[in-house]
Amino acid sequence: MDKLIPDPPLETTTPLAEALRAEDLTRNREAIKRALDFYLCPNPAKPSQPSTMFLVNPSVDTESLLAHACESLASASVATSNFASELSGLQRSTVLGIQQIIMLAELAVNRALDRVDPQT
């Protein structure tokens, strides 16, 4: 028995279909190239820019920064001490632990301040 339709059927292409096929191949090649470039040749990461909302003036000297940090930590220590006196039990212990961490940070900042400007 003879088949009326060839196996596989013969393709008849028009110039428009050929142009669309060539365009699809070009797009696919471009997409493949972009994907390979993305994974194999990544662009160097841009350095992150800090937010300027709370920017410390870069021209401020180290001694002033340390003195301000020391004063801020002293204020935080007093605030936690006052707050701890209002509490009891586990909450009081937690706040006193936070105060101890603040005091240790204050000691470290004081030591750094002494190294920057030793008092003779």
Secondary structure, DSSP 4 states (H G I P E B T S, - for coil): ---SS-SSPPP---HHHHHHHHHHHHHHHHHHHHHHHHHHSPPPPPPPPPPSTTPPPTTS-HHHHHHHHHHHHHHHHHHHHHHHHT--HHHHHHHHHHHHHHHHHHHHHHHHHHHHS---
